[in-house]
Amino acid sequence: MTTRRTLLGIAGAAALAALATGLSATSARAQEVTLKLHQFLPAQANVPKLILYPWADRVEQASGGRIKIERYPSMQLGGKPPELMDQAIDGVADIVWTVVGYTPGRFPRTEVFELPFMMTNAGAVSRAYWEMFEEHMKDTEFKDVHVLGTWVHGPGIFHTAEPVETPADLQGMKIRGGSRSVNALLTKLGATPVGMPVPAVPEALSKGVIDGTTIPWEVTGALKVPELVQNHTEFTGKALYTLTFVLAMNKEKYESLPDDLKKVIDDNSGLEFSVFAGTTQQAADAPAREAALDLGNTIITIDEAGTEEWRKLAAPIYDEWVADMKERGIDGQALINEARALIDKYTA
């Protein structure tokens, strides 16, 4: 009898242990999360290669493998680049990286950083952008997503089939712009703006749909721009323009995470990540510029006096933007003043 009771006790203990192990395994599995990261550039482009994928690697490592981030470049989950923000809101993707200006006018406060001759360097402007995002944008235009990072690219420049040295050289040219702010600038300068996401640029150049494009140096290699056009125009001092980016997460997905995994996401997001992203993206300009020179391309640098002519032509855009913001109930001049002050503060 004693032996039988002992055996039953052992069997019962084993069953309880197995049950506990099973519950523990189920609990562990419940804590594991797979996130889909969706963006529009090919995987070998600088932004995914140097910023997004290293960020994903850090999150995975910091989570002890409990977070897995699946990477979907080149719109592999479907849709077009302007749809990325809605994909994050709707949960088609858990995390998206996108150009804010691909949805013109939807995130108006970000446009303050895209105004002509506003930006100094991507690190300083990205820091200012994050601070103003937290103060003015987090609970307004970005209230439907959880934003992980905000940054800008390095100086935006012209890449054209024919040389551009003065605004007059742009007359009659069809130039691709990446946001409504850039398109407004192109119009003021006498060009015909053509809006399109950056992945469409190579085909548009090769078919003559456009005569040139506005993009930073760093993305020219992935798009083979120096093989399609041979002229590039840079400016002295503050840049012609820049574009704003966000790395955004589905809000419900973020809020569903256990606190310790939220902390992993938070520790790898925010101000310092934004500055890292902007600085890293601009650092990739120099090798791409050098590659264009190696191909025998011509780089035109407009001096200070010449740049001033361009600034004067672009100046009315500020008043027009302030008026547009007023119609939306936004104090645009206050945003300009704050952005300028922060950029000056953080520019080394």
C-alpha positions as CSV (number, residue, x, y, z in Angstrom):
1,M,0.0,0.0,0.0
2,T,2.8,2.4,0.9
3,T,4.6,1.6,-2.3
4,R,1.4,2.3,-4.3
5,R,0.8,5.6,-2.5
6,T,4.4,6.5,-3.1
7,L,4.2,5.8,-6.8
8,L,0.9,7.7,-7.0
9,G,2.6,10.6,-5.3
10,I,5.5,10.5,-7.6
11,A,3.2,10.4,-10.6
12,G,1.2,13.2,-9.3
13,A,4.2,15.3,-8.6
14,A,5.5,14.6,-12.1
15,A,2.2,15.6,-13.6
16,L,2.2,18.8,-11.6
17,A,5.7,19.5,-12.7
18,A,4.8,18.9,-16.3
19,L,1.8,21.1,-16.0
20,A,3.9,23.9,-14.4
21,T,6.5,23.5,-17.1
22,G,3.8,23.7,-19.7
23,L,2.3,26.8,-18.1
24,S,5.8,28.3,-17.9
25,A,6.5,27.6,-21.5
26,T,3.1,29.0,-22.5
27,S,3.8,32.1,-20.4
28,A,7.2,32.5,-22.0
29,R,5.7,32.2,-25.5
30,A,3.1,34.8,-24.5
31,Q,5.9,37.2,-23.8
32,E,7.5,36.7,-27.2
33,V,6.6,39.3,-29.9
34,T,7.2,39.4,-33.6
35,L,7.1,42.8,-35.2
36,K,6.9,43.6,-38.9
37,L,9.1,46.5,-40.0
38,H,8.0,47.9,-43.4
39,Q,9.7,50.6,-45.5
40,F,10.2,51.7,-49.1
41,L,13.9,51.4,-49.8
42,P,15.9,48.3,-50.9
43,A,17.6,46.5,-48.0
44,Q,21.1,47.6,-49.2
45,A,20.3,51.3,-49.1
46,N,21.9,53.3,-46.4
47,V,18.9,54.0,-44.2
48,P,18.0,50.3,-43.7
49,K,21.6,49.2,-43.7
50,L,23.0,51.8,-41.3
51,I,20.0,52.9,-39.2
52,L,16.8,50.7,-39.3
53,Y,18.4,47.2,-39.3
54,P,21.0,48.1,-36.6
55,W,18.1,49.5,-34.6
56,A,16.2,46.3,-35.0
57,D,19.2,44.2,-34.1
58,R,19.7,46.3,-30.9
59,V,16.1,45.8,-29.9
60,E,16.2,42.1,-30.5
61,Q,19.4,41.7,-28.5
62,A,18.3,43.9,-25.6
63,S,15.1,41.8,-25.4
64,G,17.0,38.6,-25.0
65,G,15.5,37.3,-28.2
66,R,11.9,37.8,-27.0
67,I,11.3,40.5,-29.6
68,K,11.8,39.5,-33.2
69,I,11.7,42.1,-35.9
70,E,10.9,40.9,-39.4
71,R,12.3,43.3,-42.0
72,Y,10.3,44.1,-45.2
73,P,12.1,46.4,-47.6
74,S,10.9,47.9,-50.9
75,M,7.2,47.8,-49.9
76,Q,7.2,44.0,-49.7
77,L,4.0,44.0,-47.6
78,G,2.2,45.7,-50.4
79,G,0.9,49.2,-51.0
80,K,2.8,52.4,-52.0
81,P,5.1,54.6,-49.9
82,P,2.4,57.2,-49.2
83,E,0.3,54.5,-47.5
84,L,2.9,53.5,-44.9
85,M,1.6,55.7,-42.1
86,D,-1.9,54.3,-42.6
87,Q,-0.4,50.8,-42.6
88,A,1.1,51.5,-39.1
89,I,-2.2,52.9,-37.9
90,D,-4.2,50.0,-39.3
91,G,-1.8,47.3,-38.2
92,V,-0.8,46.1,-41.7
93,A,2.7,46.7,-40.4
94,D,3.8,47.0,-36.8
95,I,6.6,49.6,-37.5
96,V,7.1,51.8,-40.5
97,W,9.7,54.2,-41.6
98,T,8.5,56.9,-44.0
99,V,8.9,60.4,-45.5
100,V,6.4,62.5,-43.7
101,G,5.8,64.6,-46.8
102,Y,4.6,61.6,-48.8
103,T,1.2,62.5,-47.4
104,P,1.1,66.3,-48.2
105,G,-0.4,68.5,-45.5
106,R,-1.3,65.7,-43.2
107,F,1.4,66.5,-40.7
108,P,1.8,70.2,-41.1
109,R,4.0,71.1,-38.1
110,T,6.8,68.9,-39.4
111,E,7.1,71.1,-42.5
112,V,8.8,73.9,-40.5
113,F,12.0,71.9,-40.9
114,E,11.5,71.5,-44.6
115,L,11.4,75.2,-45.3
116,P,14.1,76.4,-47.7
117,F,17.5,77.3,-46.2
118,M,16.5,76.3,-42.7
119,M,18.7,73.3,-42.0
120,T,22.3,73.4,-40.9
121,N,23.2,69.7,-40.3
122,A,21.1,66.6,-39.8
123,G,22.2,66.0,-36.2
124,A,21.2,69.5,-35.0
125,V,17.9,69.6,-36.9
126,S,16.9,66.0,-35.9
127,R,17.5,67.0,-32.2
128,A,15.3,70.1,-32.7
129,Y,12.7,68.0,-34.5
130,W,12.4,65.5,-31.7
131,E,12.0,68.3,-29.1
132,M,9.3,70.0,-31.1
133,F,7.6,66.7,-31.9
134,E,7.2,66.1,-28.1
135,E,6.0,69.6,-27.5
136,H,3.8,70.2,-30.5
137,M,3.2,67.1,-32.6
138,K,3.0,64.0,-30.3
139,D,-0.6,64.6,-29.2
140,T,-1.8,66.3,-32.4
141,E,-0.9,65.0,-35.9
142,F,0.9,61.9,-34.6
143,K,-1.7,60.9,-31.9
144,D,-2.7,57.8,-33.8
145,V,0.8,56.2,-33.7
146,H,3.6,55.6,-31.3
147,V,6.6,57.5,-32.7
148,L,10.0,55.9,-32.1
149,G,12.2,58.5,-33.9
150,T,12.1,61.7,-35.9
151,W,15.0,62.9,-38.1
152,V,16.0,64.6,-41.3
153,H,18.5,63.8,-44.0
154,G,21.6,65.8,-44.9
155,P,21.6,68.8,-47.3
156,G,19.2,68.3,-50.2
157,I,20.7,69.2,-53.5
158,F,19.9,69.2,-57.3
159,H,20.9,66.3,-59.5
160,T,20.2,67.2,-63.1
161,A,20.8,66.2,-66.7
162,E,21.9,69.8,-67.5
163,P,24.1,72.0,-65.3
164,V,22.3,74.2,-62.8
165,E,24.2,77.3,-61.6
166,T,21.5,79.9,-61.4
167,P,17.7,79.8,-60.8
168,A,17.4,80.7,-64.5
169,D,18.9,77.4,-65.4
170,L,15.9,75.6,-63.8
171,Q,13.4,77.3,-66.2
172,G,11.4,74.7,-68.1
173,M,13.0,71.8,-66.1
174,K,10.8,69.1,-64.7
175,I,12.3,68.3,-61.2
176,R,11.2,65.7,-58.8
177,G,10.3,66.9,-55.3
178,G,9.7,64.8,-52.2
179,S,7.2,66.9,-50.3
180,R,4.8,69.8,-50.9
181,S,7.3,72.1,-49.3
182,V,10.0,71.2,-51.8
183,N,7.5,71.4,-54.6
184,A,6.6,74.9,-53.5
185,L,10.3,75.8,-53.5
186,L,10.8,74.4,-57.0
187,T,7.8,76.4,-58.3
188,K,9.3,79.6,-56.8
189,L,12.6,78.8,-58.5
190,G,11.0,78.5,-61.9
191,A,11.1,74.7,-62.3
192,T,8.1,72.4,-62.9
193,P,7.7,70.2,-59.8
194,V,6.9,66.6,-60.2
195,G,5.9,64.8,-57.0
196,M,6.9,61.1,-56.6
197,P,8.4,58.8,-54.0
198,V,12.1,58.3,-54.2
199,P,12.0,54.7,-55.5
200,A,10.3,56.0,-58.7
201,V,13.2,58.4,-59.5
202,P,15.5,56.1,-61.5
203,E,12.8,55.1,-64.0
204,A,11.6,58.6,-64.3
205,L,15.1,59.9,-65.1
206,S,15.9,57.1,-67.5
207,K,12.6,57.7,-69.5
208,G,12.9,61.5,-69.5
209,V,9.8,62.0,-67.4
210,I,11.9,64.3,-65.2
211,D,15.0,66.3,-66.0
212,G,16.4,66.0,-62.5
213,T,15.6,65.3,-58.8
214,T,16.1,66.8,-55.4
215,I,17.6,64.2,-53.0
216,P,20.5,64.1,-50.6
217,W,23.8,62.5,-51.7
218,E,23.5,59.4,-49.5
219,V,20.6,57.8,-51.5
220,T,22.1,58.5,-54.9
221,G,24.1,55.3,-55.0
222,A,21.2,53.0,-54.3
223,L,19.2,54.8,-57.0
224,K,22.1,54.9,-59.5
225,V,21.5,58.6,-60.0
226,P,25.1,59.5,-60.9
227,E,24.8,57.0,-63.7
228,L,21.6,58.6,-65.0
229,V,22.5,62.3,-64.7
230,Q,26.0,63.9,-64.5
231,N,25.4,67.3,-62.8
232,H,24.9,68.0,-59.1
233,T,24.4,71.4,-57.5
234,E,25.3,72.2,-53.9
235,F,24.8,75.4,-51.8
236,T,27.0,77.3,-49.3
237,G,25.7,77.7,-45.8
238,K,22.3,76.4,-44.8
239,A,21.0,73.7,-47.1
240,L,18.5,74.3,-49.9
241,Y,16.1,72.0,-48.1
242,T,15.7,68.7,-46.1
243,L,12.9,66.2,-45.6
244,T,11.4,64.9,-42.4
245,F,11.2,61.2,-41.5
246,V,9.4,59.2,-38.8
247,L,9.9,55.7,-37.5
248,A,6.4,54.9,-36.2
249,M,4.8,52.0,-34.4
250,N,1.2,50.8,-34.3
251,K,-0.1,52.2,-31.1
252,E,-2.1,49.2,-29.9
253,K,0.8,46.9,-30.6
254,Y,3.1,49.0,-28.5
255,E,0.6,49.3,-25.7
256,S,0.0,45.5,-25.7
257,L,3.6,44.8,-24.8
258,P,4.6,43.9,-21.3
259,D,6.3,46.6,-19.4
260,D,9.8,45.2,-19.7
261,L,9.5,44.9,-23.5
262,K,8.1,48.4,-23.7
263,K,11.2,49.5,-21.8
264,V,13.4,47.8,-24.4
265,I,11.6,49.7,-27.2
266,D,11.8,53.0,-25.2
267,D,15.5,52.6,-24.4
268,N,16.3,52.3,-28.1
269,S,14.0,55.2,-29.2
270,G,13.5,58.9,-28.7
271,L,15.9,61.8,-28.8
272,E,19.3,60.1,-28.9
273,F,18.1,57.6,-31.5
274,S,16.8,60.4,-33.6
275,V,20.1,62.3,-33.5
276,F,22.0,59.1,-34.3
277,A,19.7,58.5,-37.3
278,G,20.1,62.0,-38.7
279,T,23.8,62.1,-38.1
280,T,24.4,58.6,-39.6
281,Q,22.3,59.4,-42.7
282,Q,24.3,62.6,-43.4
283,A,27.6,60.8,-42.8
284,A,26.7,58.6,-45.7
285,D,26.7,61.7,-48.0
286,A,30.4,61.9,-48.4
287,P,31.1,58.4,-49.8
288,A,28.2,58.8,-52.3
289,R,29.5,62.2,-53.4
290,E,33.0,60.7,-53.9
291,A,31.5,57.9,-56.0
292,A,29.9,60.5,-58.3
293,L,33.2,62.2,-58.7
294,D,34.8,58.8,-59.6
295,L,32.3,58.5,-62.4
296,G,33.4,61.8,-63.8
297,N,30.3,63.7,-62.7
298,T,30.3,67.5,-62.3
299,I,29.6,69.0,-58.9
300,I,28.7,72.7,-58.9
301,T,29.0,74.5,-55.5
302,I,27.1,77.8,-55.4
303,D,29.1,80.3,-53.4
304,E,27.7,82.6,-50.6
305,A,26.8,85.5,-53.0
306,G,25.2,83.1,-55.4
307,T,23.3,81.3,-52.7
308,E,21.9,84.6,-51.5
309,E,20.1,85.0,-54.8
310,W,18.4,81.7,-54.3
311,R,17.4,82.6,-50.8
312,K,15.7,85.8,-51.9
313,L,13.6,83.9,-54.5
314,A,12.6,81.3,-51.8
315,A,11.8,83.8,-49.1
316,P,8.1,84.3,-49.9
317,I,7.5,80.6,-49.1
318,Y,7.8,81.5,-45.4
319,D,4.9,84.0,-45.5
320,E,2.8,81.6,-47.6
321,W,3.4,78.8,-45.2
322,V,2.6,80.9,-42.1
323,A,-0.7,81.9,-43.8
324,D,-1.5,78.3,-44.6
325,M,-0.8,77.3,-41.0
326,K,-3.0,80.1,-39.7
327,E,-5.9,78.7,-41.7
328,R,-5.3,75.4,-39.9
329,G,-5.3,77.1,-36.5
330,I,-1.5,76.8,-36.1
331,D,0.9,79.6,-35.2
332,G,3.4,79.0,-38.0
333,Q,5.6,82.0,-37.2
334,A,6.0,80.7,-33.6
335,L,7.1,77.3,-35.0
336,I,9.6,79.0,-37.3
337,N,11.0,81.0,-34.5
338,E,11.3,78.0,-32.2
339,A,12.8,75.8,-34.9
340,R,15.4,78.4,-35.8
341,A,16.4,79.0,-32.1
342,L,16.8,75.2,-31.5
343,I,18.7,74.6,-34.7
344,D,21.1,77.5,-33.8
345,K,21.4,76.1,-30.3
346,Y,22.4,72.6,-31.4
347,T,24.5,73.5,-34.4
348,A,28.2,73.1,-33.5
